Amino acid sequence: FQNVYFDTAASPYLYDSEIYQVADKIIGVDKILFGSDYPLLPPSRYFDEMAEAGLTDIQLKKIKGENARQLLA
């Protein structure tokens, strides 16, 4: 599963905010990419959920774009 990544799209409909901590423990935050269901859900809904999950600034930075940047570089 070296090349498998997970995105956040639909997460507010499917999971509690705790999913971020669970996913970090199982696969690592480096494998999580920000994805939205815009215009169904605005990005702020995901960002609020991530903040509620208690993610660190480093984890947030990775999920919100750094992981995608590294993947696509």
Predicted model as a PDB file, atoms N, CA, C, CB and O in Angstrom, pLDDT in the B-factor column:
MODEL        1                                                                  
ATOM      1  N   PHE A   1       0.806  -1.200   0.000  1.00 81.00           N  
ATOM      2  CA  PHE A   1       0.000   0.000   0.000  1.00 81.00           C  
ATOM      3  C   PHE A   1       0.852   1.268   0.000  1.00 81.00           C  
ATOM      4  CB  PHE A   1      -0.919  -0.004   1.192  1.00 81.00           C  
ATOM      5  O   PHE A   1       0.399   2.330   0.428  1.00 81.00           O  
ATOM      6  N   GLN A   2       2.057   1.150  -0.471  1.00 88.00           N  
ATOM      7  CA  GLN A   2       2.969   2.284  -0.507  1.00 88.00           C  
ATOM      8  C   GLN A   2       2.402   3.453  -1.295  1.00 88.00           C  
ATOM      9  CB  GLN A   2       4.289   1.864  -1.098  1.00 88.00           C  
ATOM     10  O   GLN A   2       2.662   4.607  -0.952  1.00 88.00           O  
ATOM     11  N   ASN A   3       1.637   3.183  -2.338  1.00 92.00           N  
ATOM     12  CA  ASN A   3       1.098   4.242  -3.193  1.00 92.00           C  
ATOM     13  C   ASN A   3      -0.375   4.526  -2.944  1.00 92.00           C  
ATOM     14  CB  ASN A   3       1.292   3.877  -4.633  1.00 92.00           C  
ATOM     15  O   ASN A   3      -1.035   5.126  -3.792  1.00 92.00           O  
ATOM     16  N   VAL A   4      -0.900   4.113  -1.809  1.00 95.00           N  
ATOM     17  CA  VAL A   4      -2.305   4.344  -1.474  1.00 95.00           C  
ATOM     18  C   VAL A   4      -2.417   5.569  -0.565  1.00 95.00           C  
ATOM     19  CB  VAL A   4      -2.927   3.089  -0.787  1.00 95.00           C  
ATOM     20  O   VAL A   4      -1.692   5.698   0.422  1.00 95.00           O  
ATOM     21  N   TYR A   5      -3.339   6.459  -0.920  1.00 97.00           N  
ATOM     22  CA  TYR A   5      -3.613   7.655  -0.133  1.00 97.00           C  
ATOM     23  C   TYR A   5      -5.108   7.711   0.158  1.00 97.00           C  
ATOM     24  CB  TYR A   5      -3.139   8.943  -0.876  1.00 97.00           C  
ATOM     25  O   TYR A   5      -5.906   7.078  -0.533  1.00 97.00           O  
ATOM     26  N   PHE A   6      -5.476   8.454   1.164  1.00 95.00           N  
ATOM     27  CA  PHE A   6      -6.866   8.613   1.564  1.00 95.00           C  
ATOM     28  C   PHE A   6      -7.202  10.094   1.555  1.00 95.00           C  
ATOM     29  CB  PHE A   6      -7.128   7.989   2.965  1.00 95.00           C  
ATOM     30  O   PHE A   6      -6.367  10.926   1.909  1.00 95.00           O  
ATOM     31  N   ASP A   7      -8.433  10.427   1.149  1.00 95.00           N  
ATOM     32  CA  ASP A   7      -8.809  11.834   1.155  1.00 95.00           C  
ATOM     33  C   ASP A   7      -9.918  12.087   2.165  1.00 95.00           C  
ATOM     34  CB  ASP A   7      -9.250  12.281  -0.241  1.00 95.00           C  
ATOM     35  O   ASP A   7     -10.563  11.159   2.654  1.00 95.00           O  
ATOM     36  N   THR A   8     -10.119  13.347   2.459  1.00 95.00           N  
ATOM     37  CA  THR A   8     -11.073  13.736   3.488  1.00 95.00           C  
ATOM     38  C   THR A   8     -12.487  13.936   2.966  1.00 95.00           C  
ATOM     39  CB  THR A   8     -10.612  14.987   4.145  1.00 95.00           C  
ATOM     40  O   THR A   8     -13.401  14.189   3.751  1.00 95.00           O  
ATOM     41  N   ALA A   9     -12.687  13.826   1.647  1.00 93.00           N  
ATOM     42  CA  ALA A   9     -14.006  14.074   1.065  1.00 93.00           C  
ATOM     43  C   ALA A   9     -15.062  13.200   1.732  1.00 93.00           C  
ATOM     44  CB  ALA A   9     -13.986  13.816  -0.450  1.00 93.00           C  
ATOM     45  O   ALA A   9     -14.850  12.006   1.942  1.00 93.00           O  
ATOM     46  N   ALA A  10     -16.182  13.798   2.058  1.00 90.00           N  
ATOM     47  CA  ALA A  10     -17.345  13.165   2.687  1.00 90.00           C  
ATOM     48  C   ALA A  10     -17.113  12.759   4.138  1.00 90.00           C  
ATOM     49  CB  ALA A  10     -17.744  11.956   1.899  1.00 90.00           C  
ATOM     50  O   ALA A  10     -18.015  12.201   4.763  1.00 90.00           O  
ATOM     51  N   SER A  11     -15.942  13.019   4.688  1.00 92.00           N  
ATOM     52  CA  SER A  11     -15.685  12.588   6.064  1.00 92.00           C  
ATOM     53  C   SER A  11     -16.696  13.118   7.079  1.00 92.00           C  
ATOM     54  CB  SER A  11     -14.312  13.020   6.472  1.00 92.00           C  
ATOM     55  O   SER A  11     -17.043  12.383   8.004  1.00 92.00           O  
ATOM     56  N   PRO A  12     -17.194  14.368   6.955  1.00 90.00           N  
ATOM     57  CA  PRO A  12     -18.197  14.820   7.931  1.00 90.00           C  
ATOM     58  C   PRO A  12     -19.491  13.993   7.891  1.00 90.00           C  
ATOM     59  CB  PRO A  12     -18.528  16.284   7.682  1.00 90.00           C  
ATOM     60  O   PRO A  12     -20.202  13.902   8.892  1.00 90.00           O  
ATOM     61  N   TYR A  13     -19.784  13.404   6.758  1.00 90.00           N  
ATOM     62  CA  TYR A  13     -20.986  12.572   6.642  1.00 90.00           C  
ATOM     63  C   TYR A  13     -20.750  11.142   7.119  1.00 90.00           C  
ATOM     64  CB  TYR A  13     -21.469  12.554   5.202  1.00 90.00           C  
ATOM     65  O   TYR A  13     -21.694  10.446   7.492  1.00 90.00           O  
ATOM     66  N   LEU A  14     -19.506  10.710   7.107  1.00 92.00           N  
ATOM     67  CA  LEU A  14     -19.216   9.306   7.372  1.00 92.00           C  
ATOM     68  C   LEU A  14     -18.629   9.016   8.749  1.00 92.00           C  
ATOM     69  CB  LEU A  14     -18.286   8.807   6.347  1.00 92.00           C  
ATOM     70  O   LEU A  14     -18.841   7.934   9.297  1.00 92.00           O  
ATOM     71  N   TYR A  15     -17.897   9.970   9.310  1.00 94.00           N  
ATOM     72  CA  TYR A  15     -17.126   9.699  10.523  1.00 94.00           C  
ATOM     73  C   TYR A  15     -17.243  10.833  11.536  1.00 94.00           C  
ATOM     74  CB  TYR A  15     -15.664   9.470  10.173  1.00 94.00           C  
ATOM     75  O   TYR A  15     -17.642  11.950  11.209  1.00 94.00           O  
ATOM     76  N   ASP A  16     -16.884  10.510  12.772  1.00 94.00           N  
ATOM     77  CA  ASP A  16     -16.685  11.529  13.798  1.00 94.00           C  
ATOM     78  C   ASP A  16     -15.335  12.181  13.540  1.00 94.00           C  
ATOM     79  CB  ASP A  16     -16.759  10.919  15.247  1.00 94.00           C  
ATOM     80  O   ASP A  16     -14.518  11.649  12.788  1.00 94.00           O  
ATOM     81  N   SER A  17     -15.105  13.317  14.154  1.00 93.00           N  
ATOM     82  CA  SER A  17     -13.828  14.012  13.961  1.00 93.00           C  
ATOM     83  C   SER A  17     -12.645  13.179  14.445  1.00 93.00           C  
ATOM     84  CB  SER A  17     -13.844  15.351  14.688  1.00 93.00           C  
ATOM     85  O   SER A  17     -11.505  13.432  14.055  1.00 93.00           O  
ATOM     86  N   GLU A  18     -12.909  12.201  15.281  1.00 94.00           N  
ATOM     87  CA  GLU A  18     -11.847  11.330  15.798  1.00 94.00           C  
ATOM     88  C   GLU A  18     -11.170  10.510  14.702  1.00 94.00           C  
ATOM     89  CB  GLU A  18     -12.413  10.395  16.848  1.00 94.00           C  
ATOM     90  O   GLU A  18     -10.097   9.948  14.921  1.00 94.00           O  
ATOM     91  N   ILE A  19     -11.791  10.440  13.525  1.00 95.00           N  
ATOM     92  CA  ILE A  19     -11.228   9.651  12.432  1.00 95.00           C  
ATOM     93  C   ILE A  19      -9.826  10.098  12.075  1.00 95.00           C  
ATOM     94  CB  ILE A  19     -12.116   9.737  11.212  1.00 95.00           C  
ATOM     95  O   ILE A  19      -9.005   9.280  11.659  1.00 95.00           O  
ATOM     96  N   TYR A  20      -9.536  11.372  12.229  1.00 95.00           N  
ATOM     97  CA  TYR A  20      -8.209  11.867  11.879  1.00 95.00           C  
ATOM     98  C   TYR A  20      -7.127  11.280  12.773  1.00 95.00           C  
ATOM     99  CB  TYR A  20      -8.179  13.377  11.963  1.00 95.00           C  
ATOM    100  O   TYR A  20      -6.062  10.896  12.290  1.00 95.00           O  
ATOM    101  N   GLN A  21      -7.391  11.209  14.062  1.00 94.00           N  
ATOM    102  CA  GLN A  21      -6.419  10.617  14.990  1.00 94.00           C  
ATOM    103  C   GLN A  21      -6.296   9.116  14.753  1.00 94.00           C  
ATOM    104  CB  GLN A  21      -6.828  10.891  16.451  1.00 94.00           C  
ATOM    105  O   GLN A  21      -5.197   8.564  14.810  1.00 94.00           O  
ATOM    106  N   VAL A  22      -7.412   8.461  14.489  1.00 95.00           N  
ATOM    107  CA  VAL A  22      -7.401   7.018  14.210  1.00 95.00           C  
ATOM    108  C   VAL A  22      -6.605   6.742  12.938  1.00 95.00           C  
ATOM    109  CB  VAL A  22      -8.848   6.469  14.072  1.00 95.00           C  
ATOM    110  O   VAL A  22      -5.753   5.855  12.911  1.00 95.00           O  
ATOM    111  N   ALA A  23      -6.889   7.505  11.891  1.00 95.00           N  
ATOM    112  CA  ALA A  23      -6.178   7.316  10.621  1.00 95.00           C  
ATOM    113  C   ALA A  23      -4.688   7.586  10.787  1.00 95.00           C  
ATOM    114  CB  ALA A  23      -6.761   8.235   9.532  1.00 95.00           C  
ATOM    115  O   ALA A  23      -3.862   6.884  10.204  1.00 95.00           O  
ATOM    116  N   ASP A  24      -4.339   8.591  11.573  1.00 95.00           N  
ATOM    117  CA  ASP A  24      -2.930   8.884  11.810  1.00 95.00           C  
ATOM    118  C   ASP A  24      -2.244   7.694  12.463  1.00 95.00           C  
ATOM    119  CB  ASP A  24      -2.777  10.135  12.687  1.00 95.00           C  
ATOM    120  O   ASP A  24      -1.123   7.348  12.089  1.00 95.00           O  
ATOM    121  N   LYS A  25      -2.892   7.070  13.424  1.00 95.00           N  
ATOM    122  CA  LYS A  25      -2.304   5.918  14.113  1.00 95.00           C  
ATOM    123  C   LYS A  25      -2.174   4.707  13.185  1.00 95.00           C  
ATOM    124  CB  LYS A  25      -3.149   5.550  15.332  1.00 95.00           C  
ATOM    125  O   LYS A  25      -1.207   3.951  13.281  1.00 95.00           O  
ATOM    126  N   ILE A  26      -3.141   4.526  12.295  1.00 94.00           N  
ATOM    127  CA  ILE A  26      -3.150   3.345  11.430  1.00 94.00           C  
ATOM    128  C   ILE A  26      -2.248   3.515  10.205  1.00 94.00           C  
ATOM    129  CB  ILE A  26      -4.571   3.044  10.980  1.00 94.00           C  
ATOM    130  O   ILE A  26      -1.436   2.640   9.905  1.00 94.00           O  
ATOM    131  N   ILE A  27      -2.388   4.632   9.504  1.00 95.00           N  
ATOM    132  CA  ILE A  27      -1.675   4.810   8.236  1.00 95.00           C  
ATOM    133  C   ILE A  27      -0.667   5.945   8.250  1.00 95.00           C  
ATOM    134  CB  ILE A  27      -2.655   5.047   7.141  1.00 95.00           C  
ATOM    135  O   ILE A  27       0.221   6.000   7.400  1.00 95.00           O  
ATOM    136  N   GLY A  28      -0.799   6.846   9.207  1.00 95.00           N  
ATOM    137  CA  GLY A  28       0.076   8.014   9.265  1.00 95.00           C  
ATOM    138  C   GLY A  28      -0.538   9.192   8.539  1.00 95.00           C  
ATOM    139  O   GLY A  28      -1.180   9.033   7.501  1.00 95.00           O  
ATOM    140  N   VAL A  29      -0.338  10.355   9.083  1.00 96.00           N  
ATOM    141  CA  VAL A  29      -0.926  11.581   8.534  1.00 96.00           C  
ATOM    142  C   VAL A  29      -0.362  11.910   7.147  1.00 96.00           C  
ATOM    143  CB  VAL A  29      -0.679  12.755   9.488  1.00 96.00           C  
ATOM    144  O   VAL A  29      -0.982  12.657   6.390  1.00 96.00           O  
ATOM    145  N   ASP A  30       0.793  11.364   6.815  1.00 97.00           N  
ATOM    146  CA  ASP A  30       1.395  11.619   5.503  1.00 97.00           C  
ATOM    147  C   ASP A  30       0.595  11.016   4.352  1.00 97.00           C  
ATOM    148  CB  ASP A  30       2.801  11.075   5.473  1.00 97.00           C  
ATOM    149  O   ASP A  30       0.828  11.360   3.194  1.00 97.00           O  
ATOM    150  N   LYS A  31      -0.335  10.131   4.654  1.00 97.00           N  
ATOM    151  CA  LYS A  31      -1.139   9.461   3.626  1.00 97.00           C  
ATOM    152  C   LYS A  31      -2.536  10.055   3.489  1.00 97.00           C  
ATOM    153  CB  LYS A  31      -1.249   7.986   3.939  1.00 97.00           C  
ATOM    154  O   LYS A  31      -3.372   9.510   2.768  1.00 97.00           O  
ATOM    155  N   ILE A  32      -2.797  11.166   4.176  1.00 97.00           N  
ATOM    156  CA  ILE A  32      -4.116  11.793   4.136  1.00 97.00           C  
ATOM    157  C   ILE A  32      -4.050  13.064   3.294  1.00 97.00           C  
ATOM    158  CB  ILE A  32      -4.623  12.111   5.568  1.00 97.00           C  
ATOM    159  O   ILE A  32      -3.220  13.939   3.541  1.00 97.00           O  
ATOM    160  N   LEU A  33      -4.929  13.157   2.303  1.00 97.00           N  
ATOM    161  CA  LEU A  33      -4.993  14.316   1.415  1.00 97.00           C  
ATOM    162  C   LEU A  33      -6.306  15.055   1.622  1.00 97.00           C  
ATOM    163  CB  LEU A  33      -4.841  13.888  -0.061  1.00 97.00           C  
ATOM    164  O   LEU A  33      -7.356  14.438   1.799  1.00 97.00           O  
ATOM    165  N   PHE A  34      -6.237  16.374   1.598  1.00 96.00           N  
ATOM    166  CA  PHE A  34      -7.469  17.146   1.692  1.00 96.00           C  
ATOM    167  C   PHE A  34      -8.263  16.985   0.401  1.00 96.00           C  
ATOM    168  CB  PHE A  34      -7.168  18.642   1.970  1.00 96.00           C  
ATOM    169  O   PHE A  34      -7.744  17.176  -0.699  1.00 96.00           O  
ATOM    170  N   GLY A  35      -9.510  16.635   0.563  1.00 94.00           N  
ATOM    171  CA  GLY A  35     -10.439  16.570  -0.559  1.00 94.00           C  
ATOM    172  C   GLY A  35     -11.782  17.039  -0.056  1.00 94.00           C  
ATOM    173  O   GLY A  35     -12.183  16.675   1.050  1.00 94.00           O  
ATOM    174  N   SER A  36     -12.481  17.826  -0.826  1.00 87.00           N  
ATOM    175  CA  SER A  36     -13.775  18.335  -0.384  1.00 87.00           C  
ATOM    176  C   SER A  36     -14.870  17.866  -1.332  1.00 87.00           C  
ATOM    177  CB  SER A  36     -13.758  19.874  -0.298  1.00 87.00           C  
ATOM    178  O   SER A  36     -14.605  17.381  -2.431  1.00 87.00           O  
ATOM    179  N   ASP A  37     -16.059  18.019  -0.891  1.00 85.00           N  
ATOM    180  CA  ASP A  37     -17.224  17.763  -1.733  1.00 85.00           C  
ATOM    181  C   ASP A  37     -17.854  19.092  -2.113  1.00 85.00           C  
ATOM    182  CB  ASP A  37     -18.254  16.848  -1.008  1.00 85.00           C  
ATOM    183  O   ASP A  37     -19.075  19.208  -2.213  1.00 85.00           O  
ATOM    184  N   TYR A  38     -17.007  20.093  -2.323  1.00 86.00           N  
ATOM    185  CA  TYR A  38     -17.487  21.414  -2.709  1.00 86.00           C  
ATOM    186  C   TYR A  38     -18.219  21.297  -4.038  1.00 86.00           C  
ATOM    187  CB  TYR A  38     -16.315  22.435  -2.806  1.00 86.00           C  
ATOM    188  O   TYR A  38     -17.702  20.644  -4.944  1.00 86.00           O  
ATOM    189  N   PRO A  39     -19.359  21.877  -4.196  1.00 86.00           N  
ATOM    190  CA  PRO A  39     -20.033  22.877  -3.372  1.00 86.00           C  
ATOM    191  C   PRO A  39     -20.993  22.282  -2.341  1.00 86.00           C  
ATOM    192  CB  PRO A  39     -20.784  23.822  -4.255  1.00 86.00           C  
ATOM    193  O   PRO A  39     -21.657  23.026  -1.618  1.00 86.00           O  
ATOM    194  N   LEU A  40     -21.075  20.948  -2.265  1.00 87.00           N  
ATOM    195  CA  LEU A  40     -21.956  20.332  -1.265  1.00 87.00           C  
ATOM    196  C   LEU A  40     -21.538  20.723   0.144  1.00 87.00           C  
ATOM    197  CB  LEU A  40     -21.950  18.806  -1.409  1.00 87.00           C  
ATOM    198  O   LEU A  40     -22.382  21.063   0.973  1.00 87.00           O  
ATOM    199  N   LEU A  41     -20.244  20.675   0.417  1.00 87.00           N  
ATOM    200  CA  LEU A  41     -19.697  21.087   1.709  1.00 87.00           C  
ATOM    201  C   LEU A  41     -18.568  22.090   1.477  1.00 87.00           C  
ATOM    202  CB  LEU A  41     -19.185  19.855   2.519  1.00 87.00           C  
ATOM    203  O   LEU A  41     -17.696  21.852   0.642  1.00 87.00           O  
ATOM    204  N   PRO A  42     -18.575  23.192   2.197  1.00 91.00           N  
ATOM    205  CA  PRO A  42     -17.474  24.145   2.039  1.00 91.00           C  
ATOM    206  C   PRO A  42     -16.216  23.627   2.746  1.00 91.00           C  
ATOM    207  CB  PRO A  42     -17.874  25.534   2.597  1.00 91.00           C  
ATOM    208  O   PRO A  42     -16.325  22.869   3.709  1.00 91.00           O  
ATOM    209  N   PRO A  43     -15.041  24.018   2.290  1.00 92.00           N  
ATOM    210  CA  PRO A  43     -13.806  23.589   2.955  1.00 92.00           C  
ATOM    211  C   PRO A  43     -13.786  23.903   4.451  1.00 92.00           C  
ATOM    212  CB  PRO A  43     -12.619  24.245   2.294  1.00 92.00           C  
ATOM    213  O   PRO A  43     -13.201  23.151   5.230  1.00 92.00           O  
ATOM    214  N   SER A  44     -14.410  24.990   4.855  1.00 92.00           N  
ATOM    215  CA  SER A  44     -14.415  25.351   6.278  1.00 92.00           C  
ATOM    216  C   SER A  44     -15.017  24.255   7.145  1.00 92.00           C  
ATOM    217  CB  SER A  44     -15.185  26.646   6.489  1.00 92.00           C  
ATOM    218  O   SER A  44     -14.617  24.097   8.298  1.00 92.00           O  
ATOM    219  N   ARG A  45     -15.952  23.507   6.624  1.00 92.00           N  
ATOM    220  CA  ARG A  45     -16.551  22.406   7.393  1.00 92.00           C  
ATOM    221  C   ARG A  45     -15.502  21.351   7.727  1.00 92.00           C  
ATOM    222  CB  ARG A  45     -17.717  21.763   6.607  1.00 92.00           C  
ATOM    223  O   ARG A  45     -15.479  20.819   8.837  1.00 92.00           O  
ATOM    224  N   TYR A  46     -14.644  21.056   6.772  1.00 93.00           N  
ATOM    225  CA  TYR A  46     -13.571  20.089   7.009  1.00 93.00           C  
ATOM    226  C   TYR A  46     -12.540  20.652   7.975  1.00 93.00           C  
ATOM    227  CB  TYR A  46     -12.896  19.697   5.687  1.00 93.00           C  
ATOM    228  O   TYR A  46     -12.068  19.952   8.871  1.00 93.00           O  
ATOM    229  N   PHE A  47     -12.192  21.929   7.788  1.00 93.00           N  
ATOM    230  CA  PHE A  47     -11.186  22.545   8.645  1.00 93.00           C  
ATOM    231  C   PHE A  47     -11.665  22.614  10.089  1.00 93.00           C  
ATOM    232  CB  PHE A  47     -10.839  23.943   8.139  1.00 93.00           C  
ATOM    233  O   PHE A  47     -10.876  22.407  11.011  1.00 93.00           O  
ATOM    234  N   ASP A  48     -12.939  22.900  10.295  1.00 94.00           N  
ATOM    235  CA  ASP A  48     -13.506  22.911  11.649  1.00 94.00           C  
ATOM    236  C   ASP A  48     -13.420  21.514  12.265  1.00 94.00           C  
ATOM    237  CB  ASP A  48     -14.980  23.401  11.624  1.00 94.00           C  
ATOM    238  O   ASP A  48     -13.078  21.363  13.437  1.00 94.00           O  
ATOM    239  N   GLU A  49     -13.733  20.503  11.465  1.00 94.00           N  
ATOM    240  CA  GLU A  49     -13.685  19.119  11.943  1.00 94.00           C  
ATOM    241  C   GLU A  49     -12.249  18.723  12.317  1.00 94.00           C  
ATOM    242  CB  GLU A  49     -14.242  18.157  10.866  1.00 94.00           C  
ATOM    243  O   GLU A  49     -12.028  18.052  13.325  1.00 94.00           O  
ATOM    244  N   MET A  50     -11.288  19.140  11.505  1.00 94.00           N  
ATOM    245  CA  MET A  50      -9.884  18.841  11.795  1.00 94.00           C  
ATOM    246  C   MET A  50      -9.443  19.527  13.082  1.00 94.00           C  
ATOM    247  CB  MET A  50      -8.986  19.278  10.627  1.00 94.00           C  
ATOM    248  O   MET A  50      -8.727  18.933  13.889  1.00 94.00           O  
ATOM    249  N   ALA A  51      -9.863  20.762  13.275  1.00 92.00           N  
ATOM    250  CA  ALA A  51      -9.522  21.487  14.500  1.00 92.00           C  
ATOM    251  C   ALA A  51     -10.140  20.804  15.716  1.00 92.00           C  
ATOM    252  CB  ALA A  51      -9.995  22.953  14.413  1.00 92.00           C  
ATOM    253  O   ALA A  51      -9.508  20.696  16.768  1.00 92.00           O  
ATOM    254  N   GLU A  52     -11.359  20.351  15.564  1.00 93.00           N  
ATOM    255  CA  GLU A  52     -12.049  19.635  16.651  1.00 93.00           C  
ATOM    256  C   GLU A  52     -11.328  18.339  16.999  1.00 93.00           C  
ATOM    257  CB  GLU A  52     -13.507  19.332  16.259  1.00 93.00           C  
ATOM    258  O   GLU A  52     -11.369  17.891  18.145  1.00 93.00           O  
ATOM    259  N   ALA A  53     -10.676  17.744  16.027  1.00 95.00           N  
ATOM    260  CA  ALA A  53      -9.968  16.480  16.237  1.00 95.00           C  
ATOM    261  C   ALA A  53      -8.685  16.664  17.037  1.00 95.00           C  
ATOM    262  CB  ALA A  53      -9.648  15.834  14.903  1.00 95.00           C  
ATOM    263  O   ALA A  53      -8.089  15.690  17.496  1.00 95.00           O  
ATOM    264  N   GLY A  54      -8.263  17.912  17.202  1.00 93.00           N  
ATOM    265  CA  GLY A  54      -7.058  18.176  17.983  1.00 93.00           C  
ATOM    266  C   GLY A  54      -5.765  17.913  17.234  1.00 93.00           C  
ATOM    267  O   GLY A  54      -4.748  17.586  17.845  1.00 93.00           O  
ATOM    268  N   LEU A  55      -5.795  18.051  15.919  1.00 94.00           N  
ATOM    269  CA  LEU A  55      -4.580  17.851  15.134  1.00 94.00           C  
ATOM    270  C   LEU A  55      -3.585  18.973  15.392  1.00 94.00           C  
ATOM    271  CB  LEU A  55      -4.910  17.768  13.639  1.00 94.00           C  
ATOM    272  O   LEU A  55      -3.973  20.111  15.653  1.00 94.00           O  
ATOM    273  N   THR A  56      -2.324  18.649  15.318  1.00 95.00           N  
ATOM    274  CA  THR A  56      -1.279  19.657  15.516  1.00 95.00           C  
ATOM    275  C   THR A  56      -1.183  20.532  14.269  1.00 95.00           C  
ATOM    276  CB  THR A  56       0.096  18.985  15.826  1.00 95.00           C  
ATOM    277  O   THR A  56      -1.731  20.193  13.220  1.00 95.00           O  
ATOM    278  N   ASP A  57      -0.495  21.640  14.390  1.00 96.00           N  
ATOM    279  CA  ASP A  57      -0.294  22.523  13.239  1.00 96.00           C  
ATOM    280  C   ASP A  57       0.446  21.801  12.115  1.00 96.00           C  
ATOM    281  CB  ASP A  57       0.484  23.779  13.657  1.00 96.00           C  
ATOM    282  O   ASP A  57       0.141  22.002  10.940  1.00 96.00           O  
ATOM    283  N   ILE A  58       1.402  20.973  12.469  1.00 97.00           N  
ATOM    284  CA  ILE A  58       2.157  20.211  11.460  1.00 97.00           C  
ATOM    285  C   ILE A  58       1.236  19.227  10.750  1.00 97.00           C  
ATOM    286  CB  ILE A  58       3.346  19.456  12.112  1.00 97.00           C  
ATOM    287  O   ILE A  58       1.284  19.113   9.526  1.00 97.00           O  
ATOM    288  N   GLN A  59       0.396  18.515  11.501  1.00 97.00           N  
ATOM    289  CA  GLN A  59      -0.548  17.577  10.887  1.00 97.00           C  
ATOM    290  C   GLN A  59      -1.514  18.307   9.962  1.00 97.00           C  
ATOM    291  CB  GLN A  59      -1.329  16.814  11.968  1.00 97.00           C  
ATOM    292  O   GLN A  59      -1.789  17.844   8.855  1.00 97.00           O  
ATOM    293  N   LEU A  60      -2.026  19.444  10.415  1.00 96.00           N  
ATOM    294  CA  LEU A  60      -2.951  20.227   9.592  1.00 96.00           C  
ATOM    295  C   LEU A  60      -2.289  20.692   8.301  1.00 96.00           C  
ATOM    296  CB  LEU A  60      -3.470  21.434  10.376  1.00 96.00           C  
ATOM    297  O   LEU A  60      -2.887  20.614   7.228  1.00 96.00           O  
ATOM    298  N   LYS A  61      -1.067  21.169   8.403  1.00 97.00           N  
ATOM    299  CA  LYS A  61      -0.348  21.640   7.225  1.00 97.00           C  
ATOM    300  C   LYS A  61      -0.188  20.516   6.212  1.00 97.00           C  
ATOM    301  CB  LYS A  61       1.024  22.201   7.618  1.00 97.00           C  
ATOM    302  O   LYS A  61      -0.362  20.728   5.012  1.00 97.00           O  
ATOM    303  N   LYS A  62       0.142  19.329   6.687  1.00 98.00           N  
ATOM    304  CA  LYS A  62       0.312  18.183   5.790  1.00 98.00           C  
ATOM    305  C   LYS A  62      -0.996  17.827   5.096  1.00 98.00           C  
ATOM    306  CB  LYS A  62       0.838  16.971   6.564  1.00 98.00           C  
ATOM    307  O   LYS A  62      -1.030  17.673   3.875  1.00 98.00           O  
ATOM    308  N   ILE A  63      -2.062  17.698   5.859  1.00 97.00           N  
ATOM    309  CA  ILE A  63      -3.352  17.296   5.284  1.00 97.00           C  
ATOM    310  C   ILE A  63      -3.888  18.364   4.337  1.00 97.00           C  
ATOM    311  CB  ILE A  63      -4.375  17.023   6.397  1.00 97.00           C  
ATOM    312  O   ILE A  63      -4.416  18.040   3.273  1.00 97.00           O  
ATOM    313  N   LYS A  64      -3.757  19.624   4.712  1.00 97.00           N  
ATOM    314  CA  LYS A  64      -4.338  20.714   3.914  1.00 97.00           C  
ATOM    315  C   LYS A  64      -3.581  21.018   2.623  1.00 97.00           C  
ATOM    316  CB  LYS A  64      -4.399  21.957   4.742  1.00 97.00           C  
ATOM    317  O   LYS A  64      -4.041  21.834   1.825  1.00 97.00           O  
ATOM    318  N   GLY A  65      -2.437  20.386   2.402  1.00 97.00           N  
ATOM    319  CA  GLY A  65      -1.775  20.665   1.137  1.00 97.00           C  
ATOM    320  C   GLY A  65      -0.363  20.138   0.975  1.00 97.00           C  
ATOM    321  O   GLY A  65       0.056  19.829  -0.140  1.00 97.00           O  
ATOM    322  N   GLU A  66       0.373  20.031   2.059  1.00 98.00           N  
ATOM    323  CA  GLU A  66       1.766  19.613   1.944  1.00 98.00           C  
ATOM    324  C   GLU A  66       1.889  18.190   1.392  1.00 98.00           C  
ATOM    325  CB  GLU A  66       2.453  19.706   3.301  1.00 98.00           C  
ATOM    326  O   GLU A  66       2.765  17.912   0.574  1.00 98.00           O  
ATOM    327  N   ASN A  67       1.014  17.297   1.841  1.00 98.00           N  
ATOM    328  CA  ASN A  67       1.051  15.922   1.331  1.00 98.00           C  
ATOM    329  C   ASN A  67       0.787  15.884  -0.169  1.00 98.00           C  
ATOM    330  CB  ASN A  67       0.025  15.051   2.065  1.00 98.00           C  
ATOM    331  O   ASN A  67       1.466  15.159  -0.896  1.00 98.00           O  
ATOM    332  N   ALA A  68      -0.176  16.644  -0.634  1.00 97.00           N  
ATOM    333  CA  ALA A  68      -0.491  16.695  -2.069  1.00 97.00           C  
ATOM    334  C   ALA A  68       0.677  17.301  -2.832  1.00 97.00           C  
ATOM    335  CB  ALA A  68      -1.785  17.513  -2.325  1.00 97.00           C  
ATOM    336  O   ALA A  68       1.018  16.819  -3.913  1.00 97.00           O  
ATOM    337  N   ARG A  69       1.286  18.327  -2.305  1.00 98.00           N  
ATOM    338  CA  ARG A  69       2.423  18.954  -2.969  1.00 98.00           C  
ATOM    339  C   ARG A  69       3.557  17.959  -3.148  1.00 98.00           C  
ATOM    340  CB  ARG A  69       2.906  20.167  -2.176  1.00 98.00           C  
ATOM    341  O   ARG A  69       4.150  17.882  -4.224  1.00 98.00           O  
ATOM    342  N   GLN A  70       3.861  17.203  -2.113  1.00 96.00           N  
ATOM    343  CA  GLN A  70       4.934  16.213  -2.201  1.00 96.00           C  
ATOM    344  C   GLN A  70       4.572  15.084  -3.164  1.00 96.00           C  
ATOM    345  CB  GLN A  70       5.243  15.641  -0.815  1.00 96.00           C  
ATOM    346  O   GLN A  70       5.421  14.597  -3.911  1.00 96.00           O  
ATOM    347  N   LEU A  71       3.328  14.682  -3.138  1.00 95.00           N  
ATOM    348  CA  LEU A  71       2.881  13.596  -4.023  1.00 95.00           C  
ATOM    349  C   LEU A  71       2.966  14.000  -5.491  1.00 95.00           C  
ATOM    350  CB  LEU A  71       1.445  13.188  -3.681  1.00 95.00           C  
ATOM    351  O   LEU A  71       3.351  13.193  -6.337  1.00 95.00           O  
ATOM    352  N   LEU A  72       2.610  15.235  -5.792  1.00 95.00           N  
ATOM    353  CA  LEU A  72       2.553  15.695  -7.181  1.00 95.00           C  
ATOM    354  C   LEU A  72       3.859  16.311  -7.683  1.00 95.00           C  
ATOM    355  CB  LEU A  72       1.451  16.696  -7.328  1.00 95.00           C  
ATOM    356  O   LEU A  72       3.977  16.647  -8.861  1.00 95.00           O  
ATOM    357  N   ALA A  73       4.825  16.456  -6.801  1.00 92.00           N  
ATOM    358  CA  ALA A  73       6.118  17.066  -7.191  1.00 92.00           C  
ATOM    359  C   ALA A  73       6.925  16.132  -8.079  1.00 92.00           C  
ATOM    360  CB  ALA A  73       6.945  17.432  -5.942  1.00 92.00           C  
ATOM    361  O   ALA A  73       8.030  16.479  -8.498  1.00 92.00           O  
TER     362      ALA A  73                                                      
ENDMDL                                                                          
END                                                                             
